């Protein structure tokens, strides 16, 4: 299953990513621009402002 996790740089988002990886899911992590979040290997990182992806 492919999961999209909004707020991935926060505590809950990081926990969800950890659990989803352990379950073998494909993950896209949504974070704010210039977030200090380092996506784990295999996790697609998408910077967004609200619900609109940045170009």
C-alpha positions as CSV (number, residue, x, y, z in Angstrom):
1,X,0.0,0.0,0.0
2,X,1.2,3.5,-0.7
3,X,0.7,5.9,2.2
4,X,0.9,9.7,2.2
5,X,1.8,11.1,5.6
6,X,1.1,14.8,6.2
7,X,3.1,16.4,9.0
8,X,5.9,13.9,8.6
9,X,8.4,16.0,10.4
10,X,6.4,16.0,13.7
11,X,6.5,13.4,16.4
12,X,3.3,11.7,15.3
13,X,4.4,11.8,11.6
14,X,7.8,10.2,12.5
15,X,6.1,7.5,14.4
16,X,3.7,6.8,11.5
17,X,6.6,6.6,9.1
18,X,8.5,4.2,11.4
19,X,5.4,1.9,11.7
20,X,4.5,2.1,8.0
21,X,8.1,1.1,7.0
22,X,8.1,-1.8,9.4
23,X,4.8,-3.0,7.8
24,X,6.4,-2.7,4.3
25,X,4.4,0.2,2.9
26,X,5.6,2.6,0.3
27,X,5.6,6.2,1.8
28,X,5.4,9.7,0.6
29,X,6.2,12.2,3.5
30,X,4.6,15.7,3.3
31,X,6.6,18.4,5.0
32,X,6.7,22.2,5.1
33,X,9.4,24.0,2.9
34,X,12.8,24.2,4.6
35,X,11.8,21.6,7.2
36,X,14.8,20.0,8.9
37,X,13.2,16.5,8.4
38,X,15.6,13.9,6.9
39,X,13.5,11.3,5.2
40,X,14.7,7.7,5.8
41,X,16.0,5.8,2.7
42,X,13.1,4.8,0.5
43,X,10.7,7.5,1.7
44,X,9.7,10.0,-0.9
45,X,9.9,13.6,0.4
46,X,7.4,16.2,-0.9
47,X,7.6,19.8,0.4
48,X,4.2,21.4,0.4
49,X,2.6,24.7,1.5
50,X,-0.8,23.6,2.8
51,X,-2.3,21.1,0.3
52,X,-0.6,22.6,-2.8
53,X,2.8,21.1,-3.7
54,X,5.6,23.6,-4.4
55,X,6.8,23.7,-8.0
